Amino acid sequence: MTLKPTSIHAPGWVSEFRTFLMRGNVVDLAVGVIIGAAFTGIVNSLVKDVFTPLLGLLIGGIDFTNFFITLKGPHLPTLADAQKAGSVTINVGLFLNAVIQFVIIGFVIFWVVKLVNKLTVKHEAAPAAPPPPPRSEVLLQDIRDILAAKDHPAPTA
C-alpha cells in the first residue's frame, strides 16, 4: 500500500498574518524595541553609576537609593535592611532616581535625534514642473486663440 502525500492547506488568515509581520513597520518597531531595551541599560548605568553619585556628592553625600520614609516597622539605615525586616516604606530616593533617569533619557534622545538629523543628508527635491494640461484643454485654447484672431485681426505694417 502506497501513501500519497496530501497537501495541507493553511487557513487564509495565516498568509495574511505572515504578510502583516513582514511589513516594514512591524519589523522596524521590533528593531526599535530591541535597541530601546539595550539603550535603557546604558542609560540606567549612566544614571546609577555616574550621575547619582555626582549629584549625591553635590548635595552633601546623600545616597538617593537609601532615601526613604518608614511608615511602619523598624527604621533601619538602608532600604535593603528595612525591606528585609518587613518595614513599610515610601521609597523617595528610588522615585527621584526614576525622575532623574527620565530627564536624562529625554536629554540623550534629544541629542541623538538632533545628531541623526544633522547627519542625514536631506535631498530636497526641486519643485516639480506642473503637469501638462490635458489635450482637450490645449485644443480648446487653440480654438479660443483662432476665434480671437478672427474678431481682432492683427494690424499689418
PESULPE-V609469 format. One record per run of one state. SS is the DSSP state (hx for helix, st for strand, lp for the rest). FROM is the first residue (numbers start at 1). TO is the last residue. If there is no record, write none. Layout:
# PESULPE-V609469
SS,FROM,TO
SS,FROM,TO
This chain:
# PESULPE-V609469
lp,1,11
hx,12,22
lp,23,23
hx,24,58
lp,59,63
hx,64,66
lp,67,68
st,69,72
lp,73,78
hx,79,84
lp,85,87
st,88,90
lp,91,91
hx,92,119
lp,120,134
hx,135,151
lp,152,157
